[in-house]
């Protein structure tokens, strides 16, 4: 205590500045001094007759630094203002004041001779949204032909739930988990003073509404994390997302005028076909062997399985189209292709009109279609809407001159992400009389096409 007319070094003690802590700023009041460390911690010393130390007590003088516990919930730089006998501290939009309040200096809406002995949160003019007071929902809409998301028709917006096509993910942290500000948060709009992290939103079932977990003061922007997953959105399309209020007064109205909507584009997806075995492995360049036949003075018919129930099944996987698809078997060399003998020049038709020319037919008598996996919506894949082909002959002069449909989809949107297996498709080839003995080959192609 007393007066000093030369500079004196302040003694903090070893604990205050341990672990790399340093003094960042110093603030001097009427009869007290405060410092802010590089960690954001605040220490004060000196007069405490009006609660300037913020420790809940009023004493005469405290000559050694006292830590002031300001209950900031945000991160960032801490700055202060020191008046004659009151103080204010600011960090990322949160302001706390304490000390003498005889003239309303603290800004807590009260004016009395009773000092405020602990830091009090100051709410700017305009009020605040108290925690759990605001009811919200996330909505999505296909952008379609609209020039911007703001031009999307109000009737096109749909609520995000746990079962919608754009849905809340079921994996990861639980709904309502606290979140923090981070460097990838959107930029604050003009006039905003801070962001207020809220919680993770991850609803289940048909639930879609949520509330603000933290108080949002005037000038602050509420920030939520959304855990979303594509459960059957249209492929290769732009979608818009917004947060809307869910109240009786203004149901479904946008919270704000968006300067930039969250927007994303779905992947193009794919429509794939392959031969696979029971283990799910791809069968590369499969060969279908017909039964050996003895050629005589009349035509004979030989048989083969194009697909079976174990080592060679036809699989179609669809993540692209909800408008249907079909699988067609055709000769790789076109309608004029022929069976050709290996090492020779002999040949005969696969699409003739009678036994003298030779013809190939497809039989589905013992065939079946199976579904496997889960759709993008999470449901177990079903064969509803999937059809196997009908018995057909490749025949010149008809629609099947070089194309027989093996399997088709009627276009159920619930099929996206599903795999369908076609098993036990039989091929029958009628061979004309007097063909030279040998091995004959006919390259063929399976094609799946979106409708």
Long-range contacts (C-beta under 8 A, 24 or more apart in sequence): 1-61, 1-63, 10-65, 11-64, 12-43, 12-65, 13-64, 13-65, 16-43, 16-65, 25-79, 25-80, 27-80, 27-81, 27-82, 27-87, 28-82, 29-82, 29-83, 29-84, 29-85, 29-86, 29-87, 30-83, 30-84, 30-85, 31-61, 31-85, 32-82, 32-85, 34-68, 34-80, 34-82, 34-87, 35-65, 36-78, 36-79, 36-80, 40-72, 40-75, 40-77, 40-78, 40-91, 41-67, 42-67, 42-68, 42-70, 42-78, 42-80, 42-89, 43-67, 43-68, 44-68, 44-87, 47-85, 49-85, 50-85, 50-86, 50-99, 50-100, 50-115, 51-98, 51-99, 51-100, 51-115, 51-116, 51-117, 51-118, 52-85, 52-86, 52-87, 52-98, 52-99, 52-100, 54-87, 54-98, 54-99, 54-117, 54-118, 54-119, 55-117, 55-118, 56-117, 56-118, 57-117, 58-115, 58-117, 68-98, 68-119, 69-119, 70-96, 70-119, 71-96, 71-119, 71-121, 72-96, 73-214, 74-181, 74-194, 74-196, 74-197, 75-180, 75-181, 86-116, 88-122, 89-119, 92-181, 92-194, 92-195, 93-193, 93-194, 93-195, 93-196, 93-217, 93-219, 93-220, 94-121, 94-194, 94-217, 95-121, 95-122, 95-124, 96-120, 96-121, 96-122, 97-122, 123-217, 123-218, 124-193, 124-217, 124-218, 124-219, 125-218, 126-218, 126-219, 127-218, 128-215, 128-216, 128-217, 128-218, 129-212, 129-215, 129-216, 129-222, 130-215, 131-211, 131-212, 131-213, 131-214, 131-215, 132-211, 132-212, 132-213, 133-211, 133-212, 134-211, 134-212, 134-216, 134-222, 134-245, 135-209, 135-210, 135-211, 135-245, 135-246, 135-247, 136-209, 136-210, 136-211, 136-212, 136-243, 136-244, 136-245, 136-246, 136-255, 137-208, 137-209, 137-210, 137-243, 137-244, 137-245, 137-246, 137-252, 138-201, 138-208, 138-226, 138-228, 138-241, 138-242, 138-243, 138-244, 139-241, 139-242, 139-243, 139-244, 139-252, 140-164, 140-166, 140-239, 140-240, 140-241, 140-242, 141-239, 141-240, 142-233, 142-234, 142-237, 142-238, 142-239, 142-240, 143-237, 143-238, 143-239, 143-240, 143-263, 144-237, 144-238, 148-261, 149-240, 149-242, 149-258, 149-261, 149-263, 150-258, 150-261, 152-240, 154-252, 157-242, 157-244, 157-252, 159-208, 160-203, 160-208, 160-226, 160-228, 160-241, 161-203, 161-205, 161-206, 161-207, 161-208, 162-203, 162-204, 162-205, 162-206, 162-207, 163-205, 163-206, 163-231, 163-377, 164-208, 164-231, 165-230, 165-231, 165-232, 165-233, 165-377, 166-228, 166-229, 166-230, 166-231, 166-233, 166-239, 166-241, 167-228, 167-229, 167-231, 168-201, 168-202, 168-203, 168-204, 168-226, 168-227, 168-228, 168-229, 169-202, 169-227, 169-228, 169-229, 170-202, 170-204, 170-229, 171-227, 172-200, 172-202, 172-227, 173-200, 173-202, 173-227, 174-200, 174-202, 175-199, 175-200, 175-201, 175-202, 175-203, 175-204, 175-210, 176-200, 176-201, 176-210, 176-213, 178-213, 179-223, 179-224, 179-225, 181-223, 185-223, 186-223, 188-221, 189-221, 189-256, 189-259, 191-219, 192-219, 192-220, 192-221, 193-219, 193-220, 194-219, 194-220, 194-221, 195-220, 195-221, 195-222, 195-223, 196-220, 196-221, 196-222, 196-223, 197-223, 198-222, 198-223, 198-224, 199-224, 199-225, 200-224, 200-225, 200-226, 200-227, 201-225, 201-226, 201-227, 202-227, 209-246, 230-266, 230-376, 231-376, 231-377, 231-378, 232-322, 232-375, 232-376, 232-377, 232-413, 232-414, 232-416, 232-417, 233-266, 234-266, 234-322, 235-266, 235-267, 235-268, 235-269, 235-319, 235-320, 235-321, 236-265, 236-266, 236-267, 236-268, 236-269, 237-265, 237-266, 238-263, 238-264, 238-265, 239-263, 239-264, 239-265, 239-266, 267-319, 268-320, 269-318, 269-319, 269-320, 269-321, 269-416, 270-317, 270-319, 270-320, 271-316, 271-317, 271-318, 271-319, 271-320, 271-321, 271-325, 271-448, 271-449, 271-450, 272-316, 272-317, 272-318, 272-448, 273-314, 273-315, 273-316, 273-317, 273-327, 273-446, 273-447, 273-448, 274-314, 274-315, 275-307, 275-312, 275-313, 275-314, 275-315, 276-313, 276-315, 276-421, 277-310, 277-311, 277-312, 277-313, 278-310, 278-311, 278-313, 283-311, 283-312, 286-312, 288-427, 290-427, 290-429, 293-431, 295-431, 295-433, 295-434, 295-435, 295-437, 296-433, 297-433, 297-434, 298-355, 298-433, 299-355, 299-356, 299-358, 299-430, 299-431, 299-432, 299-433, 300-430, 300-431, 301-428, 301-429, 301-430, 301-431, 302-428, 302-429, 302-431, 303-426, 303-427, 303-428, 303-429, 304-426, 304-427, 304-429, 305-424, 305-425, 305-426, 305-427, 306-362, 306-406, 306-425, 306-426, 306-427, 307-367, 307-422, 307-423, 307-424, 307-425, 308-423, 308-424, 309-423, 309-424, 313-421, 313-422, 313-423, 314-406, 314-407, 314-421, 314-422, 314-423, 314-425, 314-446, 315-419, 315-420, 315-421, 315-422, 316-407, 316-419, 316-420, 316-422, 316-448, 317-418, 317-419, 317-420, 318-409, 318-415, 318-416, 318-417, 318-418, 318-420, 319-376, 319-416, 319-417, 320-416, 320-450, 321-411, 321-450, 321-451, 322-411, 322-412, 322-413, 322-415, 322-416, 323-411, 323-450, 323-451, 324-408, 324-409, 324-410, 324-411, 324-450, 324-451, 325-408, 325-409, 325-448, 325-449, 325-450, 325-451, 326-405, 326-407, 326-408, 326-409, 326-448, 326-449, 326-451, 327-405, 327-406, 327-407, 327-408, 327-422, 327-446, 327-447, 327-448, 328-403, 328-404, 328-405, 328-406, 328-446, 328-447, 328-449, 329-362, 329-403, 329-404, 329-406, 329-444, 329-445, 329-446, 330-402, 330-403, 330-404, 330-444, 330-445, 330-447, 331-394, 331-402, 331-442, 331-443, 331-444, 331-445, 332-443, 332-444, 332-445, 333-443, 334-402, 335-396, 335-401, 335-402, 337-402, 337-442, 337-443, 338-442, 339-429, 339-440, 339-441, 339-442, 340-440, 340-441, 340-442, 341-436, 341-438, 341-439, 341-440, 342-438, 342-439, 342-440, 342-441, 343-438, 344-436, 344-438, 346-435, 346-436, 346-438, 346-440, 347-440, 348-431, 348-432, 348-435, 348-440, 349-396, 350-394, 350-429, 350-442, 351-394, 351-395, 351-396, 351-400, 351-401, 351-402, 352-395, 352-396, 352-432, 353-395, 353-396, 353-397, 355-430, 355-432, 356-432, 356-433, 357-432, 358-429, 358-430, 358-431, 358-432, 359-393, 359-394, 359-395, 359-429, 359-430, 360-393, 360-394, 360-427, 360-428, 360-429, 360-430, 360-442, 361-391, 361-392, 361-393, 361-394, 361-427, 361-428, 361-429, 361-430, 362-389, 362-391, 362-392, 362-393, 362-404, 362-406, 362-425, 362-426, 362-427, 362-428, 363-391, 363-425, 363-426, 363-427, 363-428, 364-388, 364-389, 364-390, 364-391, 364-425, 364-426, 365-391, 365-426, 366-424, 366-426, 367-422, 367-423, 367-424, 367-425, 367-426, 368-422, 368-423, 368-424, 369-407, 369-420, 369-421, 369-422, 369-423, 370-420, 370-421, 370-423, 371-418, 371-419, 371-420, 371-421, 372-418, 372-419, 372-420, 372-421, 373-417, 373-418, 373-419, 374-417, 374-418, 375-414, 375-415, 375-416, 375-417, 375-418, 376-416, 376-417, 377-414, 377-416, 377-417, 379-414, 381-415, 381-417, 381-418, 381-419, 381-420, 382-414, 383-420, 384-412, 385-409, 385-410, 385-411, 385-412, 385-415, 386-410, 386-415, 386-420, 388-422, 388-425, 389-425, 406-446, 409-451, 411-451
